[in-house]
């Protein structure tokens, strides 16, 4: 198998980046979301970085940008079928992270939001 055909490398190239998994998590939570709402949902991300990350996710076929051609302008983002396919990956990441939080011997942490987010399988 050549590096170009490695499924793990392919997946990692699509989701690598500091914010991509966080963006995917938010898009899994909402059917579609406006840019400003996404900015508010992800504290500490800059306008430029969110724009760049959304463009990369769109280029990779995980996100679709819908421009409604209205005045004032309205643009929404949602996951494509390929993006929605990330749900099992996100559930496993959450499961692993929760296990780590609850079993960290040096610094045990209890996720305070888990009881509140039981209806949200993608994370707190």
Buried (B, 14 or more C-beta within 10 A) or exposed (E): EEEEEEEEBEEEEBBEBEBBBBBBBBBBBBEEBBBEBBBEBBEEBEEEBBEEBBEBBBEBEBBBEEEEEEEEEEBBBBBBEEBEEBBEEBBEBBEEEBEEBEEEEEEEEEBEEBEEBEEBBBBB
